[in-house]
Amino acid sequence: MADPIGENPVDAHLADESELAIEGALRPTSLGEFIGQQKVRGQLQLLLDAARMQNRPADHILLAGPPGLGKTTLAMIVAQESGRTLRLSNGPAIQHAGDLAALLSSLVPGDVLFIDEIHRMARSAEEMLYLAMEDFRIDIMVGKGAGATSIPLDLAPFTLVGATTRSGLLPNPLRDRFGFTAHLEFYDDDELEAVVARSARTLEVDLPPTARAEIARRSRGTPRIANRLLRRVRDFLVVHGRSADASVADVGAALDLYDVDAIGLDRLDRAVLDAVVRRFRGGPVGLNTLAVTVGEESETIESVVEPYLVRIGFLGRTPRGRIATPEAYAHLGVPHAEVALGFDDL
């Protein structure tokens, strides 16, 4: 999401376009340029090469993993390397079978259809998609009641690329129709440093290796966050006239200004941890209660905040709810009674 630059809606529109242009420039355009996810890249390359050699559309692809790891970028690369047109949509926009029928019937042979947040499609649309993926055909219902008639409609062969942050919400019949499922993992610091180095060259930001490593360390294992933090560091350097002589201290000052701490936790992360530790004495606390406490949507807590906090060992999921670990207490500087909180049960 673009950062607001003023109250004028024209300025805001220009800011959105500027941010989108920057994001587009930072996206790799081939699997060779894509950093990280080595196993997934190898699997996709084989799948695309086989489809090209056999002169057919690639098998349907499901990309699963937390936000910001490159699912949309990989979908664009699939279309680019296949030499096909990319059509984009998202699950929340497909709330009726008719919405999907209109989208599918407009495809031409070989198109790559990308559906982001595919787990949020309407159930009626999911059921229509089963037949479309398997037989490249859909059935259109005409009329109502006893006089309703089903008319089959043949579709152009296409490749569906679905992206989801919550693959467990996909019904088995839909998940099974994907020829390949890729599970994207969080990045390590070395991979993120390579991402920052590539993006810094694109943005013409001169950063020493130590400064790039500091951005990577605060990026929560996520390239999208690394690129966003790099842009904020760039702004800080420009405003303070430090673009020719950047240092780790400059990076730290810039990210501290935006409430990103030394291990990458932001305001919402700390609010969640603080609520579990202080308001609920370490937990357990239910997801909905936690979301209301911090004033955020439960889906945001579950899909954006929790994966990283669980990964670094600050939060645990139990049958009774979320619970803070000793490491979370230590990070917040709050004493805790380990036995009283029941960590032996984790």
VEXVEX-338519 format. One line per 2 residues: their letters; for each residue z, y, x of C-alpha. Coordinates in pm, 1 decimal. Example, Ala and Ser with C-alpha at 12.3 -4.5 7.8 and 13.67 -1.06 7.14 Angstrom:
% VEXVEX-338519
AS	780.0:-450.0:1230.0 | 714.0:-106.0:1367.0
% end
This chain:
% VEXVEX-338519
MA	0.0:0.0:0.0 | -90.4:343.0:133.8
DP	185.9:583.3:227.9 | 189.4:894.2:3.7
IG	95.6:1219.6:174.4 | 158.2:1463.4:-105.0
EN	176.6:1528.7:-474.5 | -191.2:1623.3:-512.2
PV	-369.2:1323.0:-669.3 | -687.3:1407.2:-476.9
DA	-491.7:1392.1:-150.4 | -337.4:1063.0:-259.5
HL	-682.3:920.4:-337.0 | -810.5:1026.3:3.9
AD	-503.6:870.1:165.6 | -571.1:541.5:-15.6
ES	-930.8:541.6:105.4 | -822.2:624.7:459.8
EL	-565.8:343.6:467.9 | -817.2:96.5:323.6
AI	-1070.8:198.1:586.6 | -814.8:145.7:861.7
EG	-711.5:-192.3:722.9 | -1076.4:-294.9:704.8
AL	-1133.5:-192.9:1065.7 | -834.4:-397.3:1180.0
RP	-948.0:-718.2:1005.2 | -1122.0:-973.3:1229.3
TS	-1465.5:-1072.9:1103.3 | -1494.7:-1422.8:1251.5
LG	-1275.6:-1722.6:1323.4 | -1323.5:-1652.1:1692.8
EF	-1165.8:-1306.1:1653.2 | -886.2:-1429.3:1427.3
IG	-557.5:-1452.7:1619.2 | -303.7:-1726.9:1545.6
QQ	-314.0:-2015.8:1295.8 | -494.6:-2224.4:1556.8
KV	-484.5:-2551.6:1362.9 | -607.1:-2389.4:1040.9
RG	-888.7:-2212.8:1227.1 | -1005.2:-2541.7:1374.1
QL	-997.7:-2711.6:1034.8 | -1190.6:-2428.6:868.3
QL	-1448.3:-2421.5:1146.5 | -1517.3:-2792.3:1100.5
LL	-1543.3:-2752.7:722.7 | -1785.7:-2459.5:749.0
DA	-1996.4:-2620.0:1021.2 | -2032.2:-2940.6:816.6
AR	-2139.3:-2744.1:507.8 | -2393.0:-2545.6:709.2
MQ	-2542.4:-2857.5:870.5 | -2574.6:-3025.0:529.3
NR	-2709.7:-2709.2:363.2 | -2449.8:-2708.1:84.9
PA	-2162.4:-2482.8:-26.0 | -1837.3:-2546.8:156.3
DH	-1565.3:-2741.5:-23.4 | -1314.6:-2542.6:-226.7
IL	-1032.8:-2402.4:-10.5 | -670.1:-2326.8:-96.5
LA	-483.3:-2091.6:138.0 | -106.5:-2110.9:95.7
GP	168.2:-1918.3:269.6 | 385.8:-1606.0:265.9
PG	224.3:-1262.4:220.1 | 58.6:-1089.8:513.0
LG	-46.1:-1390.9:720.2 | -422.0:-1348.6:675.3
KT	-522.7:-1531.5:358.0 | -753.2:-1253.5:235.1
TL	-897.4:-1208.1:583.8 | -973.3:-1579.4:610.2
AM	-1149.0:-1571.6:271.7 | -1369.4:-1287.9:397.1
IV	-1441.1:-1483.3:715.2 | -1538.1:-1792.4:513.2
AQ	-1800.7:-1586.4:330.8 | -1913.2:-1410.8:649.7
ES	-1956.5:-1729.0:852.2 | -2124.9:-1905.1:560.4
GR	-2371.4:-1618.5:523.8 | -2273.4:-1589.5:156.8
TL	-2168.1:-1311.7:-78.3 | -1794.6:-1275.4:-140.5
RL	-1674.8:-1212.4:-496.4 | -1311.3:-1104.8:-533.0
SN	-1064.8:-1136.0:-819.2 | -696.0:-1212.3:-868.0
GP	-483.3:-1430.1:-1090.4 | -312.8:-1155.7:-1295.5
AI	-657.8:-1021.9:-1396.3 | -762.1:-1358.7:-1540.2
QH	-545.8:-1387.6:-1849.2 | -797.0:-1549.5:-2084.4
AG	-1051.8:-1826.5:-2048.7 | -1318.4:-1571.0:-2139.7
DL	-1228.5:-1361.1:-1834.7 | -1292.5:-1657.7:-1608.4
AA	-1608.3:-1760.8:-1794.2 | -1758.5:-1415.4:-1743.2
LL	-1671.4:-1424.5:-1373.0 | -1806.8:-1775.7:-1312.9
SS	-2129.0:-1721.5:-1507.7 | -2214.4:-1418.6:-1291.8
LV	-2211.7:-1619.0:-965.4 | -2534.1:-1699.8:-781.7
PG	-2585.7:-2019.7:-578.9 | -2365.5:-2033.6:-270.4
DV	-2133.3:-1744.3:-363.1 | -1778.0:-1752.9:-231.8
LF	-1529.5:-1668.1:-507.8 | -1189.2:-1552.0:-384.5
ID	-900.9:-1556.2:-633.3 | -581.6:-1406.8:-491.5
EI	-247.3:-1506.4:-645.6 | -426.0:-1793.0:-814.6
HR	-93.0:-1933.1:-936.6 | -70.1:-1637.8:-1179.0
MA	-381.9:-1725.6:-1379.9 | -342.8:-1801.7:-1750.5
RS	-309.2:-2170.7:-1831.5 | -624.9:-2170.0:-2048.5
AE	-822.4:-2028.4:-1754.6 | -676.6:-2291.6:-1520.0
EM	-796.3:-2567.5:-1749.2 | -1146.9:-2418.2:-1758.9
LY	-1144.1:-2395.1:-1379.6 | -1086.6:-2772.7:-1345.3
LA	-1431.4:-2851.8:-1482.2 | -1597.9:-2561.3:-1303.3
ME	-1468.6:-2672.9:-962.5 | -1556.7:-3037.6:-1012.0
DF	-1885.3:-3033.6:-1204.0 | -1997.8:-2668.8:-1179.9
RI	-1993.6:-2650.2:-1556.1 | -1780.0:-2488.3:-1824.8
DI	-1756.7:-2539.9:-2200.3 | -1774.6:-2228.3:-2415.9
MV	-1613.2:-2248.5:-2759.2 | -1813.5:-2071.0:-3030.5
GK	-1657.5:-2010.7:-3369.6 | -1312.8:-2096.8:-3500.4
GA	-1141.7:-2369.4:-3693.7 | -1334.2:-2669.5:-3824.9
GA	-1668.1:-2500.0:-3752.9 | -1596.7:-2437.8:-3384.5
TS	-1861.7:-2572.0:-3145.3 | -1844.1:-2637.7:-2773.8
IP	-2150.6:-2524.7:-2578.3 | -2182.4:-2648.1:-2216.7
LD	-2288.2:-2388.1:-1959.9 | -2410.2:-2493.4:-1615.9
LA	-2288.8:-2286.4:-1322.1 | -2442.0:-2209.0:-984.7
PF	-2279.1:-2414.1:-705.5 | -2007.7:-2201.9:-544.5
TL	-1708.9:-2221.0:-311.2 | -1371.5:-2122.7:-452.9
VG	-1114.5:-1984.4:-210.6 | -774.5:-1957.6:-375.1
AT	-475.5:-1784.3:-218.8 | -116.3:-1834.8:-322.3
TR	228.9:-1749.2:-196.5 | 379.8:-2013.8:-425.7
SG	169.8:-2328.3:-416.1 | 441.5:-2519.8:-601.5
LL	353.7:-2327.1:-918.3 | -1.5:-2461.2:-921.0
PN	-51.5:-2755.8:-1158.7 | -139.1:-3079.5:-980.1
PL	-483.6:-3113.4:-1146.1 | -585.7:-2774.1:-1005.0
RD	-434.3:-2829.6:-661.4 | -603.5:-3170.0:-630.7
RF	-949.0:-3020.7:-687.8 | -939.9:-2822.3:-365.2
GF	-1118.4:-3006.2:-86.5 | -898.0:-2845.7:179.2
TA	-552.9:-2688.3:165.4 | -437.7:-2470.0:454.9
HL	-70.3:-2389.1:500.5 | -36.0:-2067.0:699.5
EF	272.5:-2031.9:918.3 | 463.9:-1729.1:1044.9
YD	344.2:-1599.2:1382.8 | 545.3:-1613.5:1704.4
DD	603.5:-1301.2:1914.0 | 324.7:-1378.5:2163.9
EL	67.4:-1410.4:1885.1 | 187.7:-1089.8:1722.7
EA	169.5:-908.1:2054.9 | -195.0:-1016.1:2079.2
VV	-250.9:-885.0:1724.1 | -90.7:-551.5:1818.2
AR	-298.0:-528.9:2137.1 | -623.3:-585.6:1946.1
SA	-530.6:-335.9:1673.1 | -413.7:-78.4:1927.9
RT	-755.7:-90.3:2093.8 | -922.4:-40.3:1756.6
LE	-695.3:254.7:1673.8 | -727.8:391.5:2028.8
VD	-352.5:382.8:2084.4 | -249.0:340.6:2448.2
LP	63.2:123.2:2455.1 | 215.2:-55.5:2756.3
PT	288.5:-430.1:2717.9 | 659.7:-366.7:2671.2
AR	591.5:-131.0:2378.4 | 352.7:-381.6:2217.8
AE	617.0:-652.8:2257.2 | 875.1:-433.2:2084.6
IA	647.6:-385.7:1782.8 | 580.1:-760.0:1772.8
RR	952.1:-836.6:1785.1 | 1015.5:-621.8:1477.7
SR	720.7:-753.2:1274.9 | 892.5:-1045.4:1097.3
GT	630.8:-1294.1:1214.9 | 366.8:-1120.8:999.6
PR	41.8:-959.9:1124.9 | 15.7:-725.2:825.5
IA	358.0:-583.5:908.5 | 268.1:-559.6:1278.0
NR	-38.5:-349.6:1194.5 | 159.2:-131.2:955.7
LL	430.7:-66.8:1214.5 | 165.2:8.1:1476.1
RR	19.1:278.7:1251.6 | 363.0:435.3:1206.7
VR	418.3:428.3:1582.7 | 77.1:590.6:1631.0
DF	175.1:870.7:1390.0 | 504.9:922.1:1574.5
LV	330.0:943.3:1911.6 | 72.7:1193.7:1782.4
VH	332.9:1420.0:1618.9 | 557.6:1416.5:1925.2
GR	276.1:1451.2:2177.7 | 355.3:1119.1:2342.4
SA	23.2:941.1:2293.0 | -54.8:945.4:2664.2
DA	290.3:837.2:2780.2 | 433.9:595.7:2521.5
SV	741.8:387.1:2596.0 | 965.3:124.9:2437.5
AD	1206.7:407.9:2351.0 | 929.7:584.5:2156.5
VG	855.3:266.2:1960.9 | 1223.9:218.9:1887.5
AA	1264.2:579.3:1772.4 | 959.2:555.4:1545.3
LD	1064.8:229.6:1380.7 | 1428.7:335.9:1348.5
LY	1301.5:636.1:1155.4 | 1141.9:396.0:905.9
DV	1458.5:181.3:877.6 | 1313.9:-116.2:1064.0
DA	1591.1:-257.9:1279.0 | 1576.5:-444.6:1610.3
IG	1488.3:-781.1:1451.8 | 1252.6:-643.6:1188.5
LD	1481.5:-621.1:885.6 | 1400.9:-326.7:658.8
RL	1600.5:-149.3:390.8 | 1538.0:-415.3:123.9
DR	1624.9:-703.5:356.9 | 1955.6:-541.8:449.0
AV	2024.8:-455.0:83.6 | 1983.4:-822.3:-11.5
LD	2206.9:-941.7:271.2 | 2464.4:-672.0:201.3
AV	2474.9:-767.7:-168.0 | 2528.3:-1136.3:-93.9
VR	2791.9:-1065.7:171.8 | 2987.5:-776.8:21.7
RF	2927.5:-786.2:-354.5 | 2932.0:-1164.7:-394.1
RG	3153.6:-1257.6:-96.0 | 2883.9:-1460.9:71.0
GP	2757.2:-1633.1:-242.6 | 2641.1:-1843.1:-401.5
VG	2455.5:-1595.2:-619.6 | 2158.3:-1655.0:-849.6
LN	1818.5:-1502.5:-775.9 | 1800.5:-1294.3:-1095.9
TL	2151.2:-1156.9:-1046.1 | 2067.0:-1069.0:-687.1
AV	1744.7:-895.3:-793.2 | 1924.9:-683.0:-1053.2
TV	2190.5:-589.5:-798.3 | 1939.8:-453.1:-545.5
GE	1706.4:-307.8:-811.9 | 1403.1:-517.4:-725.9
ES	1187.5:-777.4:-900.2 | 1305.8:-1134.4:-853.4
ET	954.2:-1241.3:-748.2 | 959.7:-983.5:-468.7
IE	1294.6:-1114.1:-346.7 | 1174.6:-1473.9:-357.8
SV	826.8:-1431.5:-207.9 | 868.2:-1135.2:30.2
VE	1231.5:-1108.4:139.1 | 1372.2:-1461.2:129.8
PY	1114.4:-1649.6:341.2 | 1193.4:-1446.1:652.3
LV	1570.4:-1435.0:595.0 | 1574.6:-1813.1:548.8
RI	1350.3:-1862.5:851.7 | 1580.3:-1667.7:1085.2
GF	1887.7:-1841.4:944.0 | 2048.0:-1546.6:763.0
LG	2019.9:-1684.8:410.4 | 2054.9:-2033.4:267.2
RT	1932.8:-2175.7:-64.0 | 2170.2:-2411.3:-242.4
PR	2163.4:-2566.0:-592.2 | 2419.5:-2304.0:-695.8
GR	2229.1:-2004.3:-557.2 | 2173.7:-1801.0:-241.6
IA	2440.8:-1798.3:26.2 | 2482.7:-1591.1:343.1
TP	2518.1:-1770.1:678.1 | 2753.8:-1675.2:964.2
EA	2456.3:-1518.9:1143.4 | 2409.0:-1277.0:852.5
YA	2772.2:-1171.6:872.2 | 2738.0:-1117.9:1246.6
HL	2424.7:-906.3:1204.0 | 2596.3:-685.3:945.1
GV	2912.9:-669.2:1153.8 | 3126.3:-810.9:872.7
PH	3405.3:-1065.5:940.4 | 3380.4:-1382.5:733.3
AE	3583.2:-1688.9:641.8 | 3346.0:-1976.2:707.1
VA	3558.3:-2246.6:538.1 | 3612.8:-2038.7:223.7
LG	3238.9:-1986.7:180.4 | 3162.0:-2356.7:204.2
FD	2910.3:-2354.3:490.3 | 2998.2:-2717.3:559.9
DL	2809.4:-2799.0:239.8 | 2480.2:-2650.3:364.6
% end
